[in-house]
Amino acid sequence: MAAKLLTIGFDADDTLWHNERFFKLTQARFAELLQDHVEADHLDARLLEAERRNIGHYGFGVKGFVLSMIETAIEVTEGRVPGHVIGEILRAGQDMLAHPIELLPHAQETVEALAADHHLVLITKGDLLHQERKLAQSGLGDWFDAVEIVSDKTPETYSRIFAASPGGAGGAMMVGNSLKSDVRPAIEAGGWGVYVPQELMWSLEAAEKPAHPRFAELEDLGGLVSLVREIG
């Protein structure tokens, strides 16, 4: 008999509130700044290469993204990037860090409903201060019993978090928009993985859907309470 669901983990960015669209807007701004030096498609590819290289150095989030843009600008201009362009890149990053939080549909009512009889954990990657600020501004912080801001999301990450949560891994579910970070590793750790896709997705988060009995997909968070009740 399957363990009763006691713990629900939520991803933050692009699961509870909008995030990726601000990266896309900033990337378009980056392309405009460097349009005299390189075509946008080539620039996007070079930036993605830099982000992939730099994850191990800077981690996930806006600050690493900004440093990767600066590095890419230096590379594609062979060191001739004007100082004012670097300044604009830094200002673009500051704008991202200061952008107000906009909750995704059904986020608030779903979190509130599940908090009544489940242990809720926010599990997110990124810069500590920025993620804490976003959670505070979201108005959702009081509904979570625990917050885990991690450097990466691996099966070991979820095993550690689930082991310290009611019901253990067998009684845990992770909800998120990334198959690579939220769904597959949570299932590998023994929990449920619920995929709630968003239109925009960072290329480095791409992964295949798992063929597993503990995998579920929802159109949006509006169906999550019913799914949790159905699982039991």
N, C-alpha and C positions, 0 to 999 in steps of 0.2 A: 504494500500500500504506500502511495506517495506521501511524503511528509507534508504537513499542513504549511501553507505559505504564511510566514510570520514577518519576514523582512523584505522590503521593497527598496531596491537601489535605483536612483535616478541619475542619469547624466544631466549636465547643466546646459552647456552651449548647444543650441539648435535642437534641444529636447524640451527644455522648459522656457527658453527665451531665444530670440534671434541672435545670431552671431556671424555665421559665414558670409552673409550678404555684406557686412561691413568690410570683411577682408577682400571681397570681390570689388567693391567700390574703391577701396584703397589701391588695389592692384591696377585698376583702370587709371587712376590718378597717377600712379607710378609710370605707366606706359606713356601717358601724355608728357610727363616730365622728360622722358628719354626718347621721345619720338624722332628727334633729329639724329640720334645715334644708332638706333636699332629698331627693327620692326617688332610690333607687339607680340606676335606669335613666338618669335625667337626669344624675346625677353621673358615671356611667361615660362618657357621651357628652361631657361637659364635660372630663373628664380626658383622654380620647383627643384632643380638640381641642388641649389644652395640650401633650400629648406631641408631637403633630405640629408645632406651632409651635416647640417648644423643642429639637428634635433638632439644629438648626443651631447652637444656643447651647451646649447641654450634652452633645451626643453621645448615645450609647446606654449603657444600664446603669442600675444601681440609683440612683446619685446624681441623674441626670437625672430619673428616675421620682419620687424623693422631692421634688425641687424642683417638679415639675409638680403633685404632690399638694398641696403647700403653696400654690402659686399658685391652684389650683382651689378649695381651701378658702376662701381669701380672697375669690375672685370670687363664689362661690355664697352666701356669707354677707354680701356687700357690706361686707367689712372687719370684720365683727363676730365672726369666729371666735375662740373662747376660746384663751388661751395654752396651756392644758393639752392642747388638741386638737393644736396644732402640736407640742408636746412628744411626744405619742403617735405622730404621724406620723414624727418623727425617730427615735424608738425602734424603730418598725416597720422603717425603713430600716436601722438598725443590726443588727436581727435578721436581715434578708436578707443583709447583708454577712458576718455571722458564721455563717451556716447551713452545716453540714457537707455535703461533696460526696457525692452518691450516683450512681454510674455507671449508665448505661442498660444493658440486656441486651446481651451480646456485645461491649461496647466494649473491654474489656481484651484478650480473646483475639484480636479482630480487629486491633487496633493492633499487638499483639506479632507476629502472624503476618505482616502486611504489612511491618513494619519490617525483616524479615530480608533482603528483596531489593528494597526500594523506598525512595526518599527521601520521608520524611513531613514535612509542614508543617502546623502548626496555624494556621488563619486565622480570627480571631475579632474581633468588634466589642466595644466596651465600655470600661469604666474600666481603665486599665493595671494599677494595683495589685491590683484585685479579680480580674481575669482571671489575673494571675500567681499570686495566692494559690490560686485554684481549681485551676489546672494543677498546682501543687506538691502540693496536698492529694489530687488525683485519683490520684497514683501513676503517671501516664502520661507525665510530662515527659521521662523518660530515653529514651523510644522515638521522640521527635520530633527530626529533624535541624535544624529551624528553627521559630521561633514568630513569627507576624506578628499583632500587635494593632493593628487599623486603625480609623480613624474611620468608614469606610463601606466597603461592598463593591460596587465598580463594575467594569465590564469593564476599566477602566484599572488598577484595583487588581490584578486577576488577571493582566493582561498583564505588569505589573511583576514580580510574584512568580514567575510561570511562566518568564519570560525568564531569571531568575536561578537556575532549578532545572534538574536533569538532564532532558533530553528536550524542553525548551521547552514551549510551550503544546500542541503536538500530542501530546506524551507525558505530559500532565498530566490529573488527574481531581480534581474537588472533590466532597466528600461532605457533605451537610447536610440540615437539616430545613426550610430556607426556599427556596422557589422563587425568591423575589425577590432574596435576598442570596447564596445559595450556588450555585444551579443556573443560572439564566438568565444572569447576568453571566459565569460561568465558561465557559459554552458560547460566548457572544459573544466571549470572549477567545481561543477556539480549542481549549479543552479539553473534557473530558467533564464532565457534571453529573449527579450521582447524588442523587436525592431520597429521603430516609428520613423520612417524615412522622411527626409526633407528634400526639397527641390535642389538646393545647392549643397554640394558635398566636396570637401577638400580631397584632391586626388590621392593623397597619401593615406586616406582612410578607406579606400576601396577594398572590398572583399566579397567572396561568394556567400550566398545564403547557406546555412548549414542544413543538412537533412537530418534532423534530430527531433525526437518527440518533445523535447523541452524548448523548442523554438516556436515563436509566434510572431506574427506581423500584424500591425494595426495601421489604419489609415492616419489616425491622429490619437491624441491622448484621451479623446472622448470615449473610446471603447475600453480603456484600461480597467476601470472599476468592474465592469461586467466580466472581463477576462479573469481577473483576480478572484472574483466570487465563484466563477465556474471551476477554476482549478481547485479552490477550497483552502 
